[in-house]
């Protein structure tokens, strides 16, 4: 894995088209916690289990004052299909150039990072960000089928 952010670090800002003609920024979540999860690819077995687990836990996560945002390198159309297929109840952001993944250190480094940039996939890492935009916790190896519960235990 590449070197990524650690608890206490400021979370890098981002501004990404949200697929509905608007723009989503990290600053939009100031005042509440954010579960920002990077995943490799839409509609693959592990990514689907992870997204559905977060979907199922979203009401409880929101009750603890947090929002969920997923990020991968697929485009807006792919995210829309994936989200509709599984009735996801949180936004998925298209980081098609891996710019956000690089800012968070999850695009990989060395030969692995080069390969990831060629095939356009980020590492599977979740960042819990506090109300002030600082990294609260990093989940390096999420438990895909139970990721929602894993996040709830840390909020």
Secondary structure, 3 states (H helix, E strand, C coil): CCCCCCCCCECCCCEEECCCCCEEEHHHHCCCEEEEEECCCCCCHHHHHHHHHHHHHHHHHHHCCEEEEEEECCCHHHHHHHHHHCCCCCEEEECCCCHHHHHCCCCCCHHHHHHHHHHCCCCCEEEEECCCCEEEEEECCCCHHHHHHHHHHHC
